[in-house]
Amino acid sequence: MPHDFRVYGHLAGLDELQLKNCLAHLSAYECETSGHVLDFVHEGGFIDVDSDLEALLPLVGPSARGVIDIINHQDWEMHRCTLLSGVLTRTRIDLDNALDTAYASERRS
């Protein structure tokens, strides 16, 4: 069964307390940690990811960095959120061009 809504997040530069707080806050997501990195995923129905991300910001420090992709299959759109220096920016990406955009940002890293 296809999922209408997907969220893929990758946060790095988190200390143990930040990881613990993020895991508690993101309990509705599938989460995996490795060292100072947190990956989280949601695939299914719509969730209030905007509120989740807004509440996540105070839990991470200014050294945290990451990327969160929000894919809405019903509206055929994707938003890429980038966390850097305590600021979360959001860019809309046409799903038809999503792979090109993803690979372009990987090459810049």
C-alpha positions, 0 to 999 in steps of 0.5 A: 500500500503506498504511503500518502505522506513521508518524512525522512530526517537526518540530524548530526552533531547531537550530544547524549542529552539532545539525542535522548530528548529528540527520541522522546519528542519524536516517539511517533517516528521510527528512530535510529541513532548511531553515535551523535546522529539521529535518523527518523522516518514516518511513512503513512498518513498525514502528521503535524510535522510542522509542529514537530519540527518547531518543537524540535528546534529548542531540543538541539543545540546550535552545533546540530545540523541536518536535513529533513525531507517531507514528501506529500504524495497527494499534493505531489510536492516535497519540502526540504528542511535544512538545519544549520546553526540553530536555523531551520530553512524550508525549500519547496521542491517539485517531486518531478525533480526531487532526485536531481535535487537530492543528488545535487545537495549530496555532491555539495556536502 
